[in-house]
């Protein structure tokens, strides 16, 4: 009799690896995310420029990564395989190249490609020399043919970047407040690129709804909506769209004197303590609203009206939950969680360190300009700076945002333990605090996380492992979904 379950599992693991999601995320980081990060920092304008120059810009263009190579003491370069990196206690990494151009008074002065650093390469990824080698070829290259890859070699040590579990960003979660004057609180982390801004909605005893984000503390929500361009009370009521609109009417009546978006921006400016001349006050407050209020929707002036519509939608949900028409959100439900895979974590690391490299480039440029010289950009880019910072984080496990233990040395006591380590998921919560609910087994873990593999002691329930047959969905392409919905007849708000 054929054991179909065994046959199916065998076929599944012939075609799929337990580290497939990690390798895919790393490939996506190099192929797409690197260019996105460069595009975020495309134009750099030094504040100190030569006196005879009206405008000077440094532009970052295309970025690409080649395959791992080593530069020997005599300056010669050649490909390197992981086994050599392990034996010689060096890093298995590939050079990162960037096209840079300098523009003086709108005219291109110089354009060149340069190496800006080295990036550790994940074994068995598209950029690894072991990619798509068969078992015999792997043995020739000194590798175990059953090794799944999905890790890095840093200074001869095998390091895995563990998956990090975090609350879903750009999603409102309403819960009962443990302390404070408001019985319910709505929280949303708005995340886009280098921005990750916490927002909070509260209702005070006077019945007024308040919004807190970044350094802006408890601003009336209606004033924020009006500052974003939705100034008519009738329209605000329509977009909040509640059967019982008494709570909204109280708020609208309180701020009925604010008739235009300019008046609302000025009102917010005074509330947050900006006391300069009116023109500067309005400009600074408008910049705060554009950059730090729901940046995931957009950071341009034309995105304001969409932010107003979204705040109305968030307010509706908050009122429904606080009025006990809907249940509060369960933070431990896995639909409210997201996993940050190695590619996402490396993108965070690269984004922060690229800003450090740009800061160093500007400092060197401006220092030479002060001496009365006009330097070439090529000579002031320090490629070792980016490399050292990335290697340091990979070697120590200390990541951007104050997180620790992200990169870990692979435990190779036996084959199963090494496989288990590559499946690890860690929670950002502190192991010294109780957090009983976060540690407990949740029904939504079934089929996603292993219900039994977690350590005893302080880390119980905070350090988990993916189930063997787990597949992780990559980030959804919103543009494709919107295009499909439009063809089905969805009418988007203009």
N, C-alpha and C positions, 0 to 999 in steps of 0.2 A: 504494500500500500504506500502511495506517495504522500510524504509529509509536506502538504502545500504551504503551511506557514513557514517552514524552514526554507523551502524553495523561494518563496516570495522575499524573505529577508535577505537571502544570499544574493538574489538578483538586485534588490534595492541597494545593497552596499557595494555591488560591483559598479553600479552607475552613479552612486552618490557617496560623498565623503561626509564624515561628521563635522568637518571644518569647512564645508562648502560655503556657508554663509559668510564666514570670516574672510575666506579667500576672495569671494565676490565683492565684499565691501572694500577690501584693499585694492582690487583692480579698479573699482569705481572711483576710489580716492585718487588714484594716479591718472586715470583717463578723463575724469570730469571735475572732481572737487578741486584739484590743484589749480586748474584754469579759472574756476569760479573765485577762488581766494585771490588770485592775481588780478582778476577783473575788479574785485572790491577795492584794490589798492592801485588801480591802473595809473593814475596821474599823481606825481609827487611834486610839490612846489616848495622849494627852499625859501625861507623868510629873508635870508641874507644873500643877495646876488651882486655881481660886479656892477659898479656905478654906471657903466656905459651900456648896460643891458636893461631893457624895459620889462621883458617877461622871460622867465626861464622855467622849463618843465622837464622832468625826467619821466619817461613813459615806460611802463612795463608791459610787454606784449605777450608773446607765446611762451609757454613753459612745457618742457618735456623731460622724461626720465629714460635713460638707456638701461642696458643690462649690467649686472654687477661686474666690476673690474678692480684691479689692484694696480697701484703705482709703486714700482720697486724703487730701491735707493738710487739707482742710476737714471731714474726718470722714465723708464719704459713702462708701458701699460699693457695689460693682458687680462683676459677673462679669469674670474676666480669662481670656484665651486664651493659649496658649503663645507665639505670635509676639510678643505685647506684652511678655511676661516676658523674652524674648530681647533685644528692642530696648531696653527700659528697664533692662536688667541687674538685674532683681528675680527673686524666687523664685516659681515656679508652685506655690502651696500653698493648702490649704483649712483653715478653722478646725476645731479639735477642741473639742467641747462635753462637759461632764460634769455630771451631777446630783449635788449634794453636800447632805448633811443633817447637822445637829448635834443630838446627843441629850444632854440633861442629866437625870441620875437616871432614865434609862429613858424620858423623855418628849422628843418631838421639839421642839426649840426653833426651829430655822430650816431651811428647805429651799429650794434655789435651783438654777438651772442657770447655769453659767459657762463662759467660754472658757478653756481651760488652755494653749493654744498653737496653733501652726500646723504642719501636717504636709505635706511635699512630696508632690505627687500624681504618680503614674506616668502618662505619656501613653498614651492609648487604653485605660486601665483604666475600670471602671464609674463612678469618681468624677471622671473627666476630661470636660471639655466636648466633646472630640472623639469620645467613645464612640458607636459605631454610626453615624457620619456617612458618607455615600457620597462617592465621589471628587470630584464637583462641589462638594459642601458643604465638603470639606476644602480645596479650592483657594480657595474664597471666604474661608475662615478663615486663609489664608496658609500652609497646610501642604502638603508634598509628599505626594500621594495614595499613593505607593509606600512611604512611610516606615512601618516596622512599629510605632513607639512602643516602649514597654518601658523608657524612661529618664526622667530627671527634669530640670527646669530649675532650677538653684540659682544665684542672683545673676547670671542671664543666661547661665550656662554649662551646656551639656548634660552631665549626669553619668549614667553607668551604674553600677549596683551589680552587680558581677560575682558569678557563682556560686562558692561555696567548697566544695571537696571535703574531707570529713573522715571519720575512721573512724566506723563505725556505733556509736551509743551503745546501752546496755542489752544488749550482746551480749558474751559471754565469748570472748576470744581467747587461746589457749594457744600459747606459742612457746618456743623454746630461749633460755635466758637467756645474754646475752653476758658478763655479769660477775655476781658474787654467789655465795652459798653454795648456792643452789638451782639444779639443772640446768635445770628448767623453771619458767616463771612464767605464771600466768593473769591477764589484765587485763580489767577491764570498767569502762566509764564509765557511771555511773548518772545519767541526765539527766531532770529534771522541772522545768519552769518555770525559776526562777532557780538551781536546784541543778544542778551538774555535778560529781559526786564520783568521783574515780578510786579503784578498788578493786584489790587485788592478792592473789592466792593463791599461796603458796609451800609447798614441802615441804623441811624441813631434814634434815640428816644423821641426826638422832635419829628420823626417821620421823614427826614431828608436823607437821600441816598448820597454817599460820598465815595470818591475814587482816590486811591493812593497808588502812585507809581514812581519809581526812581526817587528823586529828591522832592517830589511834589506830594505833600502830605494832606490827605483829607480835603479834597476840593469837591464842591457840589457837582454831582454827575450831570445835572441839567446844564450847568454853565459850560462844562467840557463839551457836551453835545452841540450847544449853540456856537461855541468857539470853532468847531469843526465845519460849520456851514449849514447845519440843520437848525435854522433859527425860528421857524414857525411852530408854535405850540401844537397846532392841529397835526402837522406832519410828524412831530415827535410822538404824539399819542397814537398815530396811525402805524408807525414803525414798531412801537413797543407792542401794540396789538394784543391788548388784554380785554377780557369781558368786563371785569370790574376794574375800571381805570381810576378809582378814587385816590389810590396812593400816588399815581402819576400826576393827577390834578393838583394835589397838595404841593408837590415839588414844582410844577409849572407856575402855580400861583405865587410861590415864594420868590421866584426869579423872573416875574413877568416884566420887570423894568428893563431886562436885557433884551434889546430889540435886534442887534446886529452881531455878526461874528467878531467885529473889532471891539465892541463893548465887552463881549464875553472874554476875549483874550486879555483885555485890560483888567477886568475883574479878577481873572486867574493870576495875572502878574502881581497885583497888589496882595492877593492872598498868600502867594509864595514868597513875598518879601523882595520883589525886584523894584527898586525905588529910583531908577534913573529917569531921564527925560522920556516923554511918552513914546517917541519914535523908536528909541533903543529898547524900551520896555516891551513894546509890542513885538519887535523883531526877535528879541531873546526868547520870549514866551512862545512865539510861533515856532521857533527852532526846536524848543523842548517838545512841543506837541508833535512836530513832524518826525523827529528822530527817536524819541523815547516812548511815545504812546503807541502801543500795539505795532511795533516795527515789522512784524511778520506780514501785515497787510500792505505796508509800503512806507517809505521814508521821504516821499516827495509831497509837495503842496497839493497836487491833484488827487492824492490818496485820502485827503481829509474826509470827504463825504462818505467814502466806504467805511472809514473808521467810525463815523457817526452812526451809520446803519448797524454796524457790528456791535457797538456799545448798547444800542437799543435792544438788540437781540439778547445780549448778555444780561441786561437789566430785566428783561422779561423772564428769563430763566431764574434769576436770583429771586424775583418776587414770587414766582410759583413755588420754589423750594421753601423760602422763608414763610410763605403762607400755608405750607404743608399740603399743597396740591400735588407736589411731586416729592419723591424721596431724595434725601441727601446723597451725594456721590460717595462711593466706596473707593478710597484711595488704594486699597489692596486688591481690587478687581483688576485682572490682567489687561482688560481693555483700556484701563487708565494708566498703563505702564508702557514704556518703550525701552528697547535694548539698544545701547550704544555699542556697536561692533568695532573691531580694530580699526577699520577704515575711518569711521566717524571720529574716534578718539585721536587718530593721527592727524585728521583734518583740524581738530581743535588745537593740537600741539603746533602744527605748521602755521596756522593762522596767527597765533600769538608770537611765534618766533620770527615770522616774516616781518611783523611790525617792529620787532627789535632790530632786525637787519636794516630796515628802512630808516629807523632812527639813527643807527650807527652811520649809515651812508650820508644822511643829512648833516650829522655832526662833523664828519670828516670833510665834506664839501664846504660847509660854511666856515670851518676853521682855516682852510686853505685860502678861501675867498678873502677872509679878513687880512691875510698876509699880502693881498694885492695880486694873487695869481688866479688863473682860471683853469681848474683841474679837469682832466679827462675822467669821465664817470668810471671807466674801466678799471682805473688804478685804485679807486676808493671803495670797491666792493670787497669785503673780507669774507671769502667763502668758508673759512674755518669757523666763523662765529655761529652760523646756522647749524653746521655739522655737529659741533661740540654741544650745543644746547639740546639738539634732538638725541644724541648719544647719551647725554647725561640723564635725561628723563627716562630713556629706555633702560639704562643700566640701574638706576635707583628706584624706578617705579613712581617717583614724585611727578605728578602731572599738573597741567595748568588748572586753575580754579581751586588749588589747595588740596586736590585729591591725592591719596597715597595708595600704593600697592596695585597700581594699574598694570604695570609691567612686572611679571613674576618669573623667577627661574623655574623651568619645567622640572617637576619631580619625576625622575626616571627610575624609581625603585623597581617597578615592573611595567609591562606594556599597558595594562589596564589603567594604572595610575596616571600614566602620561596622557592616555586618551581622555581620562576624566578631567585632567587639568585644562585641556583645550576646550572643554565644554563648560567651564566654570562661569558663573554669573555672580557678580558681587553687588550688594546694595550700598548706596552712599550713606546710609544711616549709621550713626555711631554705635559701636558694639558695647560701649560702656553704659548706654541707656537701656531702659527696659523694653520699650516699643513692642509690647506683647502681641498686638494685632498684626504688626508687620512681620513678626517671626512665625506666626501661625500658618499652617497649611491652608490654602484657599482652594475652593472647588475649581476655580479657573486655572489652577496649576496643572490639572490633569491633562496628560498628553503633551504638555509644554515643558514642565520642569519635573525632575525626578522627586517623588514624594518622600524618599528615604535617605538620599545622599546629601547630608548636611552635617557639619561637624558638631560635636558636643561642646558645651561651654558657652563662652561669651558670643561666639559667632553663629550660634544655632539659628537657623532660619534666615540669616542675613547673607550667608554664603551658600549659594545653591548651585545646581548643575542642570544643564539642559537635558531633556529626555533624549534617548538615542535617535528617535525618528522625528525629532523636531525640525521643521523647516521655518526659516525666518523670512518674512516678507520684506523686500527692500522698500526704500522710500517710494511713495506713489508719485507719478508724474501728473501734477494737478492740471497742467495745460491740456493733456490728452483727454482727461476726464471731462473737463469743461467743454472741449470741442465736441465730445460724444454727446454730452447732455444738451448742447445747443442744437445738434442735428435731430435730437428727439423732441425738440420743441420748447426747451427751457428758455424763458425770457429773463435775462439777467437785468438787474436794476442798473440803469444808466446814471 
